[in-house]
Amino acid sequence: MDTPVGEQEIKLLLNDLIELYGYDFTDYAKASLKRRINRLFTLDRFPSFAEFRYRLCNDADYAKRFVEQLTVNVTEMFRDPKFYQNLREHVLPVLATYPFIRIWHAGCSTGEEVFSMAILLKEANLLHKSLLYATDLNSQVLQKATTGIFPMSQMKQYSENYIAAGGKEDFSRYYTASYNVVKFDEELSQRMVFSTHNLVSESSFNQFQLIMCRNVLIYFEKELQGRVFALFDDSLENLGFLALGSKETLKLSPIISKYRQEGKEKIWRKIH
């Protein structure tokens, strides 16, 4: 069965987004875009494509909703515990040798990974000399991330992930529970800087010793991945680390000759 919004219509919508709002999704993976746009079309019960497009072009608030639905926000604390264990055992001891540590979480979503990193840094006694820059295209999820508030229902899973990642403390010492939510300690969030940043169109804004961009690039076409890798390369100090998601790789990228993979996890080190 044909989907309500076909490929030609999607091209029109993406063109409208660029021209009217400056968001460029043209190099995002086509199958993922098609699925998300059609889901939104069905969810918001548009009687026709023409009305869907009219709303996008003439209602800035709806355009914001459209962008939010296209950006992926599936995350959890200490996701892939072995990855975090690797960071704890092999990357943080190197970062400890720097007088000041700058880390960029690119595509940070609702902030679970940034808080995970802050906990690792605190346990390594490095948080006081670290700054964590957390950026995302989606301003609504960033707003949520800045609060440090997460559902209580997720804490059991997060605690298990934390222990599997080598955590030795009682995980609940890092947050205060209130009804059905928890709020993580201000000591963690005061070392974080949240801001919107578009990986597709914006340039480098600092030099980092570690860049984390996990499970974002799988939604990009190969050419756009290459552009983002070049941006990360510009933003990473020599001997710095680039950490990707479990299904992502630097191996076929234009910058691979400058990097060496560290162990089995998706962590590469810039060697020249």
Backbone torsions as a table, in degrees:
resi	resn	phi	psi	omega
1	MET	NA	134.5	179.0
2	ASP	-69.1	143.5	175.4
3	THR	-79.7	153.1	-177.8
4	PRO	-58.3	-36.1	-178.4
5	VAL	-110.6	106.2	-177.0
6	GLY	-86.3	-176.6	-173.9
7	GLU	-64.1	-38.5	179.4
8	GLN	-64.6	-41.9	178.8
9	GLU	-64.5	-38.6	179.7
10	ILE	-62.9	-40.0	176.7
11	LYS	-58.7	-42.7	178.8
12	LEU	-61.5	-46.3	-179.1
13	LEU	-62.3	-43.2	-179.0
14	LEU	-65.5	-36.6	177.3
15	ASN	-65.6	-42.2	176.8
16	ASP	-59.6	-42.9	-178.9
17	LEU	-60.2	-42.7	179.6
18	ILE	-66.1	-51.1	-172.3
19	GLU	-68.1	-38.2	-174.4
20	LEU	-92.3	-33.2	-171.2
21	TYR	-125.6	-8.8	176.9
22	GLY	80.4	10.0	177.0
23	TYR	-93.1	126.5	-177.4
24	ASP	-111.5	107.0	178.2
25	PHE	-108.8	11.7	-171.3
26	THR	-65.1	-25.2	-179.9
27	ASP	-102.4	15.0	173.7
28	TYR	-77.8	153.9	-178.2
29	ALA	-57.3	125.4	-171.7
30	LYS	-61.4	-43.0	-176.3
31	ALA	-63.1	-41.2	-179.7
32	SER	-66.0	-44.4	178.6
33	LEU	-60.1	-46.7	-177.7
34	LYS	-60.1	-43.5	-179.0
35	ARG	-63.4	-44.3	-176.5
36	ARG	-70.8	-40.9	179.7
37	ILE	-64.8	-42.4	179.4
38	ASN	-68.1	-33.7	176.5
39	ARG	-62.9	-43.2	179.9
40	LEU	-65.9	-42.3	178.7
41	PHE	-56.7	-44.5	-179.2
42	THR	-71.7	-44.2	-177.8
43	LEU	-59.7	-42.4	-176.5
44	ASP	-92.7	7.1	169.1
45	ARG	53.0	50.7	175.5
46	PHE	-77.2	134.4	178.9
47	PRO	-72.4	-23.2	-179.5
48	SER	-152.5	161.9	177.3
49	PHE	-63.4	-38.4	-178.3
50	ALA	-57.3	-40.2	-179.9
51	GLU	-72.4	-35.6	175.7
52	PHE	-59.4	-49.1	-177.8
53	ARG	-66.8	-40.3	180.0
54	TYR	-59.9	-44.0	-179.0
55	ARG	-63.1	-43.1	179.4
56	LEU	-61.0	-43.1	-175.3
57	CYS	-75.6	-24.8	-170.9
58	ASN	-115.5	0.2	-178.0
59	ASP	-131.7	101.9	-175.5
60	ALA	-61.6	-34.5	178.2
61	ASP	-65.8	-38.4	179.0
62	TYR	-69.5	-35.3	177.2
63	ALA	-60.6	-37.3	177.8
64	LYS	-63.2	-43.2	178.1
65	ARG	-62.5	-41.2	-179.6
66	PHE	-58.6	-48.5	-179.8
67	VAL	-62.9	-41.7	180.0
68	GLU	-61.6	-36.5	180.0
69	GLN	-73.4	-25.4	179.7
70	LEU	-81.5	-24.6	-179.5
71	THR	-90.0	140.7	-169.4
72	VAL	-93.5	131.0	-176.6
73	ASN	-131.5	63.3	176.3
74	VAL	-112.4	116.0	-175.5
75	THR	-155.7	166.1	173.5
76	GLU	-156.8	163.9	179.9
77	MET	-74.7	139.6	-179.8
78	PHE	51.4	38.8	177.2
79	ARG	-62.1	136.3	-172.5
80	ASP	58.3	74.0	-173.7
81	PRO	-53.1	-34.1	-179.4
82	LYS	-62.8	-35.2	176.6
83	PHE	-60.1	-47.0	-179.0
84	TYR	-68.0	-34.0	176.3
85	GLN	-63.0	-39.7	178.1
86	ASN	-63.5	-43.1	176.3
87	LEU	-58.9	-47.0	-177.0
88	ARG	-60.4	-44.5	-171.8
89	GLU	-87.8	-29.9	-171.9
90	HIS	-117.0	-31.3	-176.4
91	VAL	-91.5	-46.7	-177.1
92	LEU	-60.8	-37.7	176.5
93	PRO	-60.4	-31.0	176.4
94	VAL	-73.0	-45.4	179.8
95	LEU	-61.5	-30.4	-179.3
96	ALA	-60.4	-22.4	-178.5
97	THR	-78.2	-10.1	179.9
98	TYR	-87.2	146.0	177.4
99	PRO	-68.1	-29.6	180.0
100	PHE	-145.5	137.5	-173.7
101	ILE	-113.7	127.1	176.3
102	ARG	-117.5	125.5	-178.8
103	ILE	-124.1	136.4	177.8
104	TRP	-114.1	120.5	170.0
105	HIS	-97.8	102.0	-177.7
106	ALA	-92.0	125.3	-174.4
107	GLY	72.8	53.8	-169.4
108	CYS	-78.9	-9.5	179.5
109	SER	54.9	-135.3	-173.9
110	THR	-83.9	6.3	166.9
111	GLY	98.9	0.2	-177.1
112	GLU	-58.4	-40.2	-177.5
113	GLU	-72.0	-32.3	179.4
114	VAL	-67.0	-42.6	178.3
115	PHE	-67.3	-35.5	176.0
116	SER	-59.9	-45.6	-179.5
117	MET	-64.1	-41.7	179.9
118	ALA	-61.1	-37.3	178.1
119	ILE	-66.4	-43.8	176.7
120	LEU	-57.8	-45.6	-178.5
121	LEU	-64.5	-40.5	179.0
122	LYS	-62.4	-43.5	-178.0
123	GLU	-69.0	-23.9	176.8
124	ALA	-91.7	6.2	-177.5
125	ASN	58.8	39.5	-179.4
126	LEU	-118.6	-7.6	-173.0
127	LEU	-61.6	-37.7	-176.3
128	HIS	-63.1	-21.8	-179.8
129	LYS	-116.0	27.3	-179.3
130	SER	-121.7	152.2	171.0
131	LEU	-131.4	127.4	-178.5
132	LEU	-108.9	112.2	176.6
133	TYR	-90.0	120.7	-178.1
134	ALA	-117.5	117.6	-175.8
135	THR	-126.0	153.0	175.5
136	ASP	-156.6	155.2	176.4
137	LEU	-72.5	-30.2	-171.6
138	ASN	-91.0	107.6	-173.9
139	SER	-69.1	-26.9	-178.8
140	GLN	-68.9	-42.6	179.2
141	VAL	-70.0	-32.3	176.7
142	LEU	-62.3	-40.5	179.6
143	GLN	-60.2	-41.2	178.3
144	LYS	-65.0	-42.0	-178.4
145	ALA	-61.2	-38.0	-176.4
146	THR	-64.7	-24.6	-177.3
147	THR	-73.9	-28.5	-175.3
148	GLY	68.3	20.2	-178.9
149	ILE	-105.9	128.2	-178.5
150	PHE	-134.9	156.9	-179.2
151	PRO	-65.2	137.0	177.0
152	MET	-58.7	-32.9	-176.8
153	SER	-60.2	-20.6	-178.3
154	GLN	-91.4	-9.0	-171.5
155	MET	-66.9	-33.2	179.9
156	LYS	-61.3	-47.1	178.6
157	GLN	-63.0	-44.4	-177.9
158	TYR	-64.7	-38.2	178.7
159	SER	-64.3	-41.7	177.7
160	GLU	-63.7	-43.1	177.4
161	ASN	-59.9	-44.8	-178.5
162	TYR	-59.0	-46.4	-179.8
163	ILE	-65.4	-42.0	178.8
164	ALA	-64.6	-24.0	179.0
165	ALA	-87.8	7.8	176.7
166	GLY	98.5	8.7	-180.0
167	GLY	-68.3	137.0	-175.8
168	LYS	-111.6	-13.5	-176.8
169	GLU	-86.3	172.6	168.5
170	ASP	-79.4	117.3	-172.9
171	PHE	-56.3	-32.1	-175.6
172	SER	-67.9	-10.6	178.0
173	ARG	-68.7	-15.5	-176.3
174	TYR	-90.5	-5.4	-179.0
175	TYR	-142.1	164.8	174.8
176	THR	-114.4	127.1	-178.3
177	ALA	-89.0	142.2	177.4
178	SER	-148.6	111.9	-175.5
179	TYR	55.9	-119.3	-174.8
180	ASN	-104.5	15.0	177.6
181	VAL	-130.6	164.7	173.1
182	VAL	-126.8	151.4	175.5
183	LYS	-120.7	125.8	-179.5
184	PHE	-77.6	151.1	-173.2
185	ASP	-57.7	141.2	178.0
186	GLU	-60.9	-28.8	179.2
187	GLU	-55.5	-33.3	178.4
188	LEU	-75.7	-50.4	-173.0
189	SER	-72.1	-21.7	-179.1
190	GLN	-71.5	-10.1	175.5
191	ARG	-97.2	11.6	-176.7
192	MET	-113.3	143.5	174.0
193	VAL	-122.8	116.5	-178.8
194	PHE	-102.0	134.6	173.6
195	SER	-158.8	156.0	176.9
196	THR	-75.2	141.8	177.1
197	HIS	-154.3	132.8	-179.4
198	ASN	-101.7	109.4	-178.8
199	LEU	-60.6	-25.3	-175.9
200	VAL	-75.9	-38.7	-170.2
201	SER	-122.3	-11.8	-176.0
202	GLU	-101.7	157.7	-173.2
203	SER	-96.3	-177.8	179.0
204	SER	-66.3	144.4	-178.0
205	PHE	-125.8	2.5	178.6
206	ASN	-169.9	178.0	173.1
207	GLN	-112.9	127.5	-173.9
208	PHE	-119.8	155.4	173.4
209	GLN	-95.0	-18.6	176.8
210	LEU	-145.7	130.0	173.1
211	ILE	-118.8	126.4	176.7
212	MET	-109.8	121.5	174.6
213	CYS	-142.3	91.4	-170.2
214	ARG	-112.4	125.9	176.5
215	ASN	63.6	35.8	173.5
216	VAL	-111.2	-45.9	-173.0
217	LEU	-68.7	-19.2	178.4
218	ILE	-64.0	-17.2	179.7
219	TYR	-93.2	3.0	-177.9
220	PHE	-106.0	147.6	171.0
221	GLU	-70.2	162.7	-172.4
222	LYS	-57.2	-42.1	-177.2
223	GLU	-64.2	-41.9	178.8
224	LEU	-68.2	-38.5	174.5
225	GLN	-55.3	-43.5	179.8
226	GLY	-60.5	-40.9	179.5
227	ARG	-66.4	-39.6	-179.7
228	VAL	-68.9	-39.2	176.7
229	PHE	-61.8	-38.0	178.1
230	ALA	-64.4	-39.4	177.2
231	LEU	-62.7	-44.1	178.8
232	PHE	-63.6	-40.8	179.3
233	ASP	-60.7	-41.5	177.0
234	ASP	-64.2	-27.7	-172.8
235	SER	-95.5	-5.0	-173.7
236	LEU	-105.9	129.7	176.0
237	GLU	-65.1	155.7	173.2
238	ASN	-59.4	138.3	-176.5
239	LEU	72.8	8.2	175.2
240	GLY	-77.2	171.9	-175.9
241	PHE	-115.9	142.2	174.3
242	LEU	-120.3	121.4	-176.7
243	ALA	-114.3	127.1	-178.2
244	LEU	-115.8	174.2	178.5
245	GLY	-77.6	169.0	-172.2
246	SER	-63.7	-24.6	-179.0
247	LYS	-102.6	9.8	-176.7
248	GLU	-111.1	155.3	-179.5
249	THR	-148.0	153.0	174.7
250	LEU	-93.8	-9.1	-167.0
251	LYS	-56.8	-36.7	-177.5
252	LEU	-100.5	12.1	-175.7
253	SER	-86.5	160.2	-179.8
254	PRO	-65.5	-18.4	-175.0
255	ILE	-99.4	3.4	-171.3
256	ILE	-57.4	-31.5	-176.7
257	SER	-64.0	-19.1	-178.5
258	LYS	-93.3	2.2	-171.9
259	TYR	-128.4	154.5	175.7
260	ARG	-129.8	131.3	178.9
261	GLN	-73.4	136.9	-178.7
262	GLU	-100.7	101.3	178.1
263	GLY	71.5	-158.6	-174.8
264	LYS	-86.3	-21.1	-178.5
265	GLU	-75.3	166.7	-176.1
266	LYS	-84.2	62.3	179.4
267	ILE	-125.5	124.6	179.3
268	TRP	-115.6	148.8	177.8
269	ARG	-113.9	134.8	179.4
270	LYS	-78.9	113.5	-173.9
271	ILE	-102.0	-15.6	170.6
272	HIS	-165.7	NA	NA
